[in-house]
Amino acid sequence: MKRTKKERQQLLCDTIEQNPFVTDEQLASQFGVSVQTIRLDRMELSIPELRERIKDVASRNYENEVKSLPLDEVIGEIIDIELDQRAISIFDVRTEHVFQRNGIARGHHLFAQANSLAVAVINDELALTVKSNVVFLKPVKLGDRVVTKALVRGQHNEKNRTYIDVVSTVNNSTVFKGEFEMYRTKGVGEENETSN
Amino acid sequence: MKRTKKERQQLLCDTIEQNPFVTDEQLASQFGVSVQTIRLDRMELSIPELRERIKDVASRNYENEVKSLPLDEVIGEIIDIELDQRAISIFDVRTEHVFQRNGIARGHHLFAQANSLAVAVINDELALTVKSNVVFLKPVKLGDRVVTKALVRGQHNEKNRTYIDVVSTVNNSTVFKGEFEMYRTKGVGEENETSN
């Protein structure tokens, strides 16, 4: 069943809204049209290209939002965050992140992106990793853009713990998963002690 | 019960042989004597000081020994290795490895040292991390020397897997533990394909 142009453009809007990181190539293959058609659709709808969409979200300032560490200590770039709820970062795999021999990203860089996002999402001045279970599902290659999402799964106020699930994807395919148990100084909803 | 000098010196030799990273301060406290006494004992026994002992092991060349990655890709310095059996590395925590705010070492650097040692110990041209469970037991601080030991715990030749336990210590106190499940291209004892 061929979609009308109007239907396709509506679907395009919805898809990009749900996943701002989708490429024109992925959209073309999903809708069974050419990449050129997608580009024309985007122009008609005034949707910027992927690179611009990413720059746009990335340029938003999270410096005052993240509590647990300075933003420049986050590995990857935070593009969305809701403290104690969820966070997203992107990380571009460059030469210095891969094994020289095979161009596969080294595990500790994926771990670093996930771990620092788990720290960043916590609404506390101090957050330390206690435990972590991680799985490397697919090799990540030089040039890949890793999109990592952290989701706060649970909380144990008496033990000062926050439990976070992290999933990293490349082109919507899961490459890495991690569970992080984090220590924090105060529970969610507890008041900050203010120093007057 | 006070030991004779001869007994103490014998014990000193044994202790340093078992743990070349023990400091004079630790030995003094262990034997209930002054640091000066330990230094004199070492001189009489011609045992170099800790710094020299470490330099000595570190200067040995493992370049031809490690198969799975070039030595400069190992995080930390390998000071002992027996392929498919065990390996030891040391890692000095410097400013670039700690959180600016509190001087605590960032988790991914400890992970990186452990993970790259788990890669290095494997006697194969390719070794990739599949899974990893890690625990951060004590904060590691700026200036700490982390001694990490990897021990090959098991092997599954059909699945091309090697299981490795890693323990990191600072001043003989455990700071980090990890289990690593590694993928390799061939099982232990299987022949390398030689290209003639």
Boltz contact constraints between the chains, C-beta under 6 A:
constraints:
  - contact:
      token1: [A, 107]
      token2: [B, 115]
      max_distance: 6.0
  - contact:
      token1: [A, 107]
      token2: [B, 129]
      max_distance: 6.0
  - contact:
      token1: [A, 108]
      token2: [B, 108]
      max_distance: 6.0
  - contact:
      token1: [A, 108]
      token2: [B, 111]
      max_distance: 6.0
  - contact:
      token1: [A, 108]
      token2: [B, 112]
      max_distance: 6.0
  - contact:
      token1: [A, 108]
      token2: [B, 115]
      max_distance: 6.0
  - contact:
      token1: [A, 111]
      token2: [B, 108]
      max_distance: 6.0
  - contact:
      token1: [A, 111]
      token2: [B, 111]
      max_distance: 6.0
  - contact:
      token1: [A, 112]
      token2: [B, 108]
      max_distance: 6.0
  - contact:
      token1: [A, 115]
      token2: [B, 107]
      max_distance: 6.0
  - contact:
      token1: [A, 115]
      token2: [B, 108]
      max_distance: 6.0
  - contact:
      token1: [A, 129]
      token2: [B, 107]
      max_distance: 6.0
  - contact:
      token1: [A, 129]
      token2: [B, 136]
      max_distance: 6.0
  - contact:
      token1: [A, 130]
      token2: [B, 136]
      max_distance: 6.0
  - contact:
      token1: [A, 131]
      token2: [B, 135]
      max_distance: 6.0
  - contact:
      token1: [A, 132]
      token2: [B, 134]
      max_distance: 6.0
  - contact:
      token1: [A, 133]
      token2: [B, 133]
      max_distance: 6.0
  - contact:
      token1: [A, 134]
      token2: [B, 132]
      max_distance: 6.0
  - contact:
      token1: [A, 135]
      token2: [B, 131]
      max_distance: 6.0
  - contact:
      token1: [A, 136]
      token2: [B, 129]
      max_distance: 6.0
  - contact:
      token1: [A, 136]
      token2: [B, 130]
      max_distance: 6.0
